[in-house]
Amino acid sequence: MRYAIARRLGAVLFLSVLVSCESGGGGPGSVSLKTEADVAREVSNLTFIVETSFGTATSGARSAGARAVAARFQSMHSRGTQARAKSTSVTPKAAETIECGSGFYTFENFFEVQRELPLFDVTPTLDYYAEDNHDCTYTEGTYSEFYDGKLEDGGNGAYAEGTVQSPRYDYFKDGSGSTPNRYIEEDTGYKFSLKALGRGETKDTGVAVESREIFDFDVTLTSDGDSVHFGIKTGASGDPLIVVDNSGGDGSVSLDGPITYDSDFCDSGKVNFTTVQNLTVGEDISGQFLNGGDLLLESGSGSVELVFAGDGSVTYTFENGDSGSLTLAELRAAEAACFAFPGGPG
């Protein structure tokens, strides 16, 4: 199953806040877009987003922390996905109540039902599951996992291909109202806390996968007495973040919409992305890099247009007309420390 951007990258996207750790000067609610250092920071951010939109986040992200957090977010949905995949019934089952080590969760499968996907404004026939955790805790020795909150996951893959239900739609939803879905992992000297609230939807035509998302993601990590916090919001009310991955076509990616981040390390702020020309990605022995496309970044502090060349360099132009360029080597040097985030146990 192909997932919306938070499923493909949301669990690791919060790491991109690290690229803004010296972004001062933008003022409250905005990110600085005034200097060459700002350009290097945001290209690092963008490269990370595009890399993960190509599905490399869990296996290919630069840091063990990125892979670890991605796995933890995906595990929040794994019970229902596995159960739905194994089921052969097309009759909705009564909700089951399953005991945890302490607490409990309810689980219910739904088959061949119409379900509104508001970000695409469609109501396809699909299968989905709903899960509601109530202080569900599993403990083994000093290690524990805690789940609390609601989530849904579904799609019309069973009905889409070769029918009027084509294209294929998938969705996930975390939390309910203003109450997030929560996950906490603890061990001696270590605590990882994740909160997720919002929804993501994808439309897969076989040529392109379009993801739309309005999602809040919040992580706190405490290790050996030191605590760090990251928060990221993709999209906004009435303005989802939209990523189009033309993997079945020319291989390009477009990215449009707002991303707002918050971190103990960095100034908080919001950047709005507008794709002028679709982005392309190259790869060498050191990893992936942007090698084509034109993107406009805007915040309360100003704007900058980025044009990527085939050798991985970028030419930038600020709104006052000042311009310059950075080589691929310079961009990689700027981003090297940004993803050095510990993965924790597991």
C-alpha positions as CSV (number, residue, x, y, z in Angstrom):
1,M,0.0,0.0,0.0
2,R,1.2,3.5,-0.8
3,Y,0.5,6.0,1.9
4,A,0.1,9.7,2.3
5,I,3.1,11.8,3.0
6,A,3.0,11.4,6.8
7,R,3.0,7.6,6.4
8,R,5.8,7.8,3.9
9,L,7.7,10.5,5.6
10,G,5.8,12.2,8.4
11,A,7.3,10.0,11.1
12,V,10.8,11.2,10.0
13,L,9.9,14.6,8.6
14,F,10.1,16.2,12.0
15,L,13.8,15.7,11.8
16,S,13.9,18.3,9.1
17,V,13.4,20.9,11.9
18,L,17.1,20.3,12.6
19,V,18.0,22.1,9.4
20,S,16.7,25.3,10.8
21,C,18.7,25.4,14.0
22,E,20.3,28.8,13.2
23,S,17.4,30.4,11.4
24,G,17.1,33.5,13.7
25,G,15.8,36.8,12.3
26,G,12.6,35.6,10.8
27,G,10.5,36.8,13.7
28,P,7.6,35.0,15.4
29,G,5.9,32.5,13.1
30,S,8.3,32.9,10.2
31,V,11.6,31.4,9.1
32,S,14.5,33.5,7.9
33,L,14.9,33.5,4.1
34,K,17.6,36.2,3.8
35,T,21.0,34.7,3.7
36,E,23.1,32.1,1.9
37,A,23.1,30.0,5.1
38,D,19.3,30.1,5.1
39,V,19.3,28.8,1.5
40,A,21.7,25.9,2.5
41,R,19.4,25.1,5.4
42,E,16.2,25.0,3.4
43,V,17.8,23.0,0.6
44,S,18.8,20.5,3.2
45,N,15.3,20.4,4.4
46,L,13.9,20.1,0.9
47,T,16.3,17.3,-0.1
48,F,15.2,15.3,3.0
49,I,11.5,15.7,2.1
50,V,12.0,14.7,-1.5
51,E,14.2,11.8,-0.6
52,T,11.5,10.4,1.7
53,S,8.7,11.1,-0.8
54,F,10.5,8.6,-3.0
55,G,10.0,6.0,-0.3
56,T,13.5,5.9,1.1
57,A,12.8,7.2,4.6
58,T,12.7,4.0,6.6
59,S,15.5,2.2,4.8
60,G,17.6,5.0,3.4
61,A,17.3,8.0,5.7
62,R,20.7,9.4,6.8
63,S,20.3,8.8,10.5
64,A,19.4,5.8,12.6
65,G,17.1,8.1,14.4
66,A,15.1,8.8,11.2
67,R,14.7,5.1,10.6
68,A,13.8,4.4,14.2
69,V,11.1,7.0,14.5
70,A,9.6,6.0,11.1
71,A,9.4,2.4,12.4
72,R,7.7,3.5,15.6
73,F,5.1,5.6,13.8
74,Q,4.3,2.8,11.4
75,S,4.0,0.3,14.3
76,M,1.1,2.4,15.7
77,H,-0.9,1.3,12.6
78,S,0.5,-2.2,12.1
79,R,-2.0,-4.3,14.1
80,G,-4.9,-3.1,12.0
81,T,-3.1,-3.3,8.7
82,Q,-2.1,-6.9,9.4
83,A,-5.5,-7.9,10.6
84,R,-7.3,-6.3,7.6
85,A,-4.9,-8.0,5.2
86,K,-5.5,-11.4,6.6
87,S,-9.3,-11.2,6.7
88,T,-11.3,-12.8,4.0
89,S,-14.7,-11.7,5.3
90,V,-16.7,-8.9,3.6
91,T,-19.1,-8.6,6.5
92,P,-18.3,-5.9,9.1
93,K,-17.5,-7.6,12.5
94,A,-18.6,-6.3,15.8
95,A,-15.9,-4.4,17.6
96,E,-13.6,-6.6,19.6
97,T,-12.2,-5.6,22.9
98,I,-8.6,-6.8,23.5
99,E,-6.8,-6.7,26.8
100,C,-3.3,-5.3,27.0
101,G,-0.8,-6.0,29.8
102,S,-2.8,-3.2,31.4
103,G,-5.6,-1.2,29.8
104,F,-7.3,-2.4,26.6
105,Y,-8.1,-1.4,23.0
106,T,-11.1,-1.9,20.7
107,F,-10.7,-3.0,17.1
108,E,-13.2,-3.2,14.3
109,N,-12.9,-4.1,10.6
110,F,-15.2,-2.6,7.9
111,F,-15.5,-4.0,4.4
112,E,-16.9,-2.6,1.2
113,V,-18.3,0.6,2.7
114,Q,-18.4,4.2,1.4
115,R,-16.1,6.5,3.2
116,E,-15.6,10.2,2.6
117,L,-12.1,11.4,1.9
118,P,-12.5,15.1,2.4
119,L,-9.1,16.2,1.2
120,F,-9.9,14.8,-2.3
121,D,-13.7,15.4,-1.9
122,V,-14.5,11.9,-3.0
123,T,-16.4,9.0,-1.4
124,P,-15.0,5.7,-2.7
125,T,-16.0,2.2,-1.6
126,L,-13.2,0.9,0.6
127,D,-12.1,-1.3,3.4
128,Y,-10.8,0.2,6.6
129,Y,-10.2,-0.6,10.3
130,A,-10.8,1.5,13.4
131,E,-8.8,1.2,16.6
132,D,-9.3,2.9,19.9
133,N,-6.6,2.4,22.6
134,H,-7.4,3.0,26.3
135,D,-4.1,3.3,28.3
136,C,-2.9,0.2,26.6
137,T,0.5,-0.8,28.1
138,Y,2.8,-3.7,27.4
139,T,5.8,-4.3,29.7
140,E,8.8,-6.6,29.5
141,G,11.4,-6.1,32.2
142,T,12.4,-2.4,32.3
143,Y,11.0,-1.8,28.8
144,S,7.4,-0.7,28.2
145,E,5.2,0.5,25.3
146,F,2.0,2.7,25.9
147,Y,-0.8,3.4,23.4
148,D,-3.7,5.7,23.8
149,G,-6.1,7.2,21.3
150,K,-8.0,6.5,18.1
151,L,-6.8,5.7,14.6
152,E,-8.1,4.6,11.3
153,D,-6.5,3.1,8.2
154,G,-8.1,2.1,4.9
155,G,-8.2,2.0,1.1
156,N,-10.1,0.9,-1.9
157,G,-7.4,-1.3,-3.3
158,A,-9.7,-4.3,-3.3
159,Y,-12.1,-2.5,-5.7
160,A,-10.1,0.0,-7.6
161,E,-8.2,-1.8,-10.4
162,G,-10.1,-2.1,-13.7
163,T,-13.3,-0.7,-12.2
164,V,-15.1,2.7,-11.9
165,Q,-13.4,2.9,-8.5
166,S,-10.1,3.5,-10.2
167,P,-7.9,5.4,-9.2
168,R,-6.8,3.8,-6.0
169,Y,-7.3,5.8,-2.8
170,D,-5.8,5.2,0.6
171,Y,-6.1,7.1,3.9
172,F,-5.1,7.2,7.5
173,K,-6.3,9.2,10.4
174,D,-4.8,9.7,13.9
175,G,-6.6,11.1,16.9
176,S,-10.1,12.5,17.2
177,G,-11.2,16.1,17.4
178,S,-8.3,17.9,19.2
179,T,-7.1,14.7,21.0
180,P,-4.0,13.1,19.5
181,N,-3.1,9.5,19.2
182,R,-0.3,8.9,21.7
183,Y,2.6,6.4,21.8
184,I,5.2,6.2,24.6
185,E,8.3,3.9,24.7
186,E,10.4,3.7,27.9
187,D,13.4,1.9,29.1
188,T,16.1,2.7,31.7
189,G,17.3,6.2,31.1
190,Y,15.2,6.6,28.0
191,K,11.7,7.8,27.1
192,F,10.3,8.4,23.6
193,S,6.9,10.1,23.4
194,L,5.0,10.6,20.1
195,K,1.7,12.5,19.5
196,A,-0.1,12.4,16.1
197,L,-3.2,14.2,15.1
198,G,-4.7,14.6,11.6
199,R,-5.2,12.8,8.4
200,G,-3.5,12.0,5.1
201,E,-4.9,10.7,1.8
202,T,-3.4,9.4,-1.4
203,K,-4.6,9.0,-5.0
204,D,-2.7,6.6,-7.1
205,T,-3.4,6.6,-10.8
206,G,-0.6,4.2,-11.7
207,V,1.3,7.1,-13.3
208,A,1.4,9.5,-10.3
209,V,0.7,9.3,-6.6
210,E,-0.8,12.5,-5.1
211,S,-0.6,12.9,-1.3
212,R,-2.7,15.4,0.6
213,E,-2.2,15.9,4.3
214,I,-3.1,18.1,7.3
215,F,-1.2,16.6,10.1
216,D,0.4,17.5,13.5
217,F,3.3,15.4,14.6
218,D,5.1,15.9,18.0
219,V,8.0,14.1,19.5
220,T,9.8,14.3,22.8
221,L,12.9,12.3,23.5
222,T,14.6,12.0,26.9
223,S,17.9,10.1,27.1
224,D,20.2,10.0,30.1
225,G,18.6,13.1,31.6
226,D,18.7,15.2,28.5
227,S,15.4,16.1,26.8
228,V,14.7,17.4,23.3
229,H,11.4,18.3,21.6
230,F,10.4,18.4,17.9
231,G,7.0,19.4,16.4
232,I,6.0,19.7,12.8
233,K,2.7,20.4,11.1
234,T,2.1,19.6,7.4
235,G,-0.6,21.6,5.8
236,A,-3.2,23.9,7.5
237,S,-6.9,24.0,7.7
238,G,-8.3,24.3,4.2
239,D,-4.7,24.2,2.8
240,P,-3.2,20.7,2.8
241,L,0.4,19.9,1.9
242,I,0.3,18.3,-1.5
243,V,3.1,16.1,-2.9
244,V,2.8,14.6,-6.3
245,D,5.2,11.7,-7.0
246,N,5.3,11.0,-10.8
247,S,7.0,7.7,-10.2
248,G,5.1,6.0,-13.1
249,G,5.9,8.9,-15.4
250,D,8.9,11.1,-15.6
251,G,10.0,10.5,-12.0
252,S,9.7,14.1,-10.9
253,V,8.1,15.4,-7.7
254,S,6.2,18.5,-6.9
255,L,5.6,20.0,-3.4
256,D,3.0,22.6,-2.6
257,G,1.7,24.0,0.7
258,P,2.8,25.0,4.1
259,I,5.1,23.2,6.6
260,T,5.3,24.6,10.2
261,Y,7.9,23.4,12.6
262,D,8.8,23.9,16.2
263,S,11.9,22.7,18.0
264,D,13.9,23.2,21.2
265,F,17.0,23.6,19.0
266,C,15.6,26.1,16.5
267,D,13.4,29.1,15.8
268,S,9.9,28.0,15.2
269,G,8.3,29.0,11.9
270,K,6.3,28.3,8.8
271,V,7.5,28.0,5.2
272,N,5.2,27.8,2.2
273,F,6.4,25.8,-0.8
274,T,5.3,26.4,-4.4
275,T,6.6,24.3,-7.2
276,V,7.4,26.4,-10.3
277,Q,8.9,23.5,-12.2
278,N,8.8,19.9,-11.0
279,L,11.8,18.6,-9.0
280,T,14.1,15.8,-10.1
281,V,16.5,13.7,-8.1
282,G,19.9,12.3,-8.9
283,E,22.1,10.0,-7.0
284,D,25.8,9.4,-6.6
285,I,28.0,7.4,-4.2
286,S,27.2,9.9,-1.4
287,G,23.5,9.7,-1.8
288,Q,20.6,11.5,-3.4
289,F,20.5,15.1,-4.4
290,L,18.2,17.5,-6.3
291,N,19.3,17.9,-9.9
292,G,16.5,19.8,-11.5
293,G,13.5,21.9,-10.9
294,D,12.4,25.4,-9.6
295,L,10.8,26.0,-6.3
296,L,9.6,29.2,-4.5
297,L,9.8,29.4,-0.7
298,E,7.9,32.0,1.2
299,S,7.7,33.0,4.9
300,G,6.9,36.1,6.9
301,S,10.5,37.2,6.6
302,G,10.6,37.1,2.8
303,S,11.0,34.7,-0.1
304,V,13.6,32.9,-2.2
305,E,13.4,31.1,-5.5
306,L,15.6,28.0,-5.9
307,V,16.7,26.7,-9.3
308,F,18.5,23.3,-9.3
309,A,21.1,22.3,-11.9
310,G,22.1,18.8,-13.1
311,D,25.3,18.8,-11.1
312,G,23.3,19.3,-7.8
313,S,24.2,23.0,-7.4
314,V,21.5,25.5,-6.7
315,T,21.0,29.1,-7.9
316,Y,19.0,31.3,-5.5
317,T,17.3,34.6,-5.9
318,F,15.9,36.6,-2.9
319,E,12.9,38.8,-3.3
320,N,15.1,42.0,-3.3
321,G,16.9,40.7,-6.4
322,D,20.2,39.5,-4.6
323,S,21.3,36.1,-5.9
324,G,24.1,33.6,-5.7
325,S,24.8,29.9,-6.0
326,L,25.9,26.9,-3.9
327,T,27.7,23.8,-5.1
328,L,26.5,20.3,-4.2
329,A,29.6,19.9,-1.9
330,E,28.6,23.1,-0.1
331,L,25.1,22.0,0.4
332,R,26.1,18.6,1.7
333,A,28.6,20.2,4.1
334,A,25.7,22.4,5.5
335,E,23.4,19.4,6.1
336,A,25.8,16.8,7.5
337,A,25.1,17.5,11.2
338,C,21.4,18.2,10.7
339,F,20.3,14.6,10.9
340,A,22.6,13.3,13.6
341,F,19.7,12.3,15.8
342,P,19.9,9.3,18.1
343,G,17.6,6.4,17.4
344,G,17.2,5.1,21.0
345,P,16.7,1.5,21.8
346,G,15.4,-0.9,19.2
